Amino acid sequence: MPVVIAPERPDTTEATRLVEELEAALEPLYPRESRHGLSIAQLISEQVAFFVIRVDHAPAGCGGVKLVGTAYGELKRMYVRPQYRGQGLGALLIEHLAGYALARGVPLLRLETGIHQHEAIRLYQRAGFRQIPPFGHYQPDPLSLFLEKRLR
């Protein structure tokens, strides 16, 4: 089962499908104002480094990191398809995105996630993320958690 993580434009067919699946999963859980994911156009215009993880050449998930200068990188659009969960792919994506940030002199990762994303929250906690107050443009939201991890 070869696993490959490669950069990909978020407007490719496969990457777009992954982002759409993530948005469809979040829609019934959160009102629009509590969903902070970037659109495909925003991922491109905001120069988010976007990656797709494949298992046996099949797209299994995606994730991106938006660098905020050298202060921090914000994880964006992290998603693993349900049939691929429990195989460590989310942890591999985080490790890859952390390496990308570190290689560019960025020592910190941050993210926003929803309180109903229990699997994702456990993944982030296992990866060493800790809860912080809202950062950047985010405002307090009872449906959001804000997390960060210092990189080596």
N, C-alpha and C positions, 0 to 999 in steps of 0.2 A: 504494500500500500504506500506508494510514493506520495509524499506531501511536499508541495511546492508553494512558496509565498512569493508573488511577483508583483511589481508595480503595474497598475492598469488604470487607464482613464476611467473615471466613474461613469462616463456616458457610453461605454461599450454595452452591448446587449446584455451580457452576463452580469456585469457589475450593476447595471441599472436594475435588473431583476432582483438582485440581492438587496439593494436599497429599498426597492418597492415592497419586498417581503417583510423587511424590518418595519417599515412604516405601517403596513397592514397589521402586523402583530401589535404595534403600539397604539394604534387608533382606538380600539375598544377600551383600552386601559386608562387613557389620559385625554383630557380636553386639549384642543389645538394649542392653547396658550401655555400648556405644560409640556409640549413636545418641542424640543429645541434642536432637532436634527437639521442639518443643512440639506438643501435640495441638491440635485445633481449639478445644476448651474452654479450654485454657491460653492460646492466642493471644488469646482474648476476655478471660478473667479477668485476664491480665497486661497488658492494654491495649496489645497490639502494634499499631502502625499498619501495616495490611496493605493491599497494593496488588496489582491484577491488571493485567498488560500484555496488550493485545489488538492483533492484527494483522488488519485488515479485519473488525473486530468479533468475531473468534474469540479465545478465551482462549489465549494463547501461553505464559504464565508468571506467576510471582508472587514476592513477597518482602515482608518486613516488617522493621520496626525497632522494637526495644524500648528505650525511653529509660530509662537508669539515672540519674535526676535530670538534672543538666546535666554529669555526668562523661563519659558516653559513651553511644552507641547501639549496640545489638547487632543485627546483621543476623540475621534468622530466616527459615527456610523459603524460601530463594532457589532458584528452579527455573525452567528454560525447557524446554519440551517439545522432544524430540529433533528433530522436523521443523522447528523454528524456530531451532535453534542455528546459529551462524556468521553471524548477521545483525546482531549488535551489540545484541541485546535485553538481555542480561545487563548490559552496560555501561550501557545506558540506565536499567535498574532501579537499579543502584548509584548512578548520578548522581542519580536521583530521590530515593532514600532519603537520600543525603548532603544534598541540598537541604532535605529535610524536617527532618533533624536540625539543620542549621545555622540554619534559620529559628526553631528553638526554643532556640537558644543552646548547642547541643551540638557541641563542636569535635572529636570523635573518634568513629570507628566501630571496632568490634571484631566478631570472629566466630570461630566454631569450625567447622571442616570436617574431613572425613575424608581420610586420606592417599591413598585410592584415587580421589578426585574430581579427577583430573588436569586436566580441562577447567576446572573451577571454580577450582582453584588458579592456573592460568595467567590466568584472567580477573581474579582478585583481585590477582595480582602486577602485571598490566598496569595495573590501576586504582590502583596505588600502595600496596597493603597490604604490610606487612612482618611477619615472624614474631615472636611474643612468647611469653612463658611463659603457662601457664594463668591465666585471670583470673576474677574473680567467684567463683561456686560451683564452677567446673570444677576437676577434679583432673588430674594428669598421666595421659595415656592414649597408649600407643604408636600408636594408630590415629587420633589427632586432631592437627590443626594449629590453632594459635591465631594470629590475624592482627589487625593494626590499621592504621588509616590516619588521620593527622591531616588535618583539614579546614581550608580557608582561612577 
